[in-house]
Amino acid sequence: MPVADTKAKPEMTKYPQIPPVAVTAYQCVSAAGDDVDALYNSLIANRSCLKPLRLFDIPFKTVVGEVTSPLPNIRQSLKAYDCRNARLALKALNQGGFRADVERAITNYGALRVGLILGTSTSGIYDSENAYAHFLSDGIMPRRLSD
């Protein structure tokens, strides 16, 4: 697993009013697999994890980076927030000791000093499609989306 570089980069000093933060734990769920190691290994191997869409039917063929592993249920008290993204987030929270890391940080620093950053690739679908088109024509994923 990669190790974070703890030295401040010159670009981080452009905005001295925003101090760097420490990322002490992270987790992911992706089409590559259900943890950080699976994603890392897929990236190192330059392995595309795009596959035909299975989640729902559409009138054309396409490929997507779809998570196909089972997702947890949202507890009854939070049913108003029940959606696929929430289930994906809950899956990430509950694996690899991440929930314990979050709870430990809250105990050590207080809930008001702990942040959780959640990201999704849904908004990047156009770039993903372009990268996959490059992969189909050249047999390799582009180094940058502009390639």
N, C-alpha and C positions, 0 to 999 in steps of 0.2 A: 504494500500500500504506500502511496506517495506521502512524503513528509512535507508539511507546510514550511515555507520560507518565512522566518520571523523578522527579517531585516526590513525596515521601512524603505519603500521604493521612492525615488525622487518625485514621481507623480502623486504620491500620497501627501507630499508636503505643499502642494498647490493650495490646499484648503486647510490651513492650520486650525481653524475653528471646528473641524470635524476630525477628532482623533481616530486613529485606527482602532479596530476592535479585535478581540481575540476570538477566533472560531475554535472552540474546544471539542466539538463533536459534530458529526454530520452523518447523514444517512440518505439513501435514495431508493426509489423503486422505478424501474425503467423497463423498456422492451428488452434490454440486455439481460435482465435478471432482477432479483429482489434485494440486492445490496450493493454497496459501493465496490466491493471486489469484482462482482460480475460486470459492472459498468466499466471499471478500470481495465479489466482483462479484455473486454470487447474492444475498447479503444486502442489498446496496445496492439491487438491482433488485426486492427483495421477491419473488423468484422461488422458488416451491416446487420442490423437487427430488424430491418424493415421487412414486413410480410404482408400478404393480402389481408385486408380488413375482415375481421370475424365478429366484431362487437355488434354490428348491425348491418342490415342489407342496404346497399345503394345500387343504382341502376348502371354502374360502370365499374370497371376493374381499377383498383388502386392498391398501393402499399402504404402501410403506416407503421409507426413505432408503437404498437399497442401492447400494453401490459395484459397478459392473459392468465396470470396466476390468480388464485382465489383472493378476494378482498374481504376484509372483516366487516361485520355489521356495525352500524352506528347505534350506540345505546339509545334507549327510548327517550331519555331526557334531552337528547340532542337530535331527535328525528327531523326537526325543522331544517337541519343542515345536511340531511342525508343526500348525498350525490356521489358520483364516481370520484371526483376530485377529493372530497372529504374522506372517502374510503381509502384512496391512495395515500393520503397524508397520514391517516391512522395506521395503515400498514407500515409505513416508514417509521412512525413513532414507536411502534411496538416491536421492532426487530433490531437485532444487533446491539442490544443494550442501550439504545438511544433514549428510550423513556427514562431509564435509570440515570443516564447522563444529565438529562433535562431536570429531573427531580433533584439530583445532587447539586446542580448549579443554583436552583431556586433555594435550596436549603442553605447553601454557602453564601449567596449574594443577595437573596430576596427576589421575589417575583418581579419587582419593578426594575431590576437591573439585568434581567435575562431576556434576551430576544430570540425569537425563532423566525428564521427566514424560510419561506416556502416558495418554491418556484415551480413553474409548469412550462412545458415546451409547446403547449397548445397554440400560443400566439406565433410560434416560429414555423408553422406548417409550410408556408411558402418556401422558405429557405431549405427546409428538409426535402421538399419535393425537387427543388433544383439540385441539391446535393445528390439525391438518388438518381436523377437523370444523368448527372456527370458520372456516377458510379456505373450505370448501365452502359454508357457509351465508352468509358475509358477503363472500366474494371477496377477502379480504385476511388475511394471517397476523396473529395478535394481537401487540400490542406486548409484552405480558407473558403468561405462561401463565395468569394468573388472569383475564385479560380475557374 
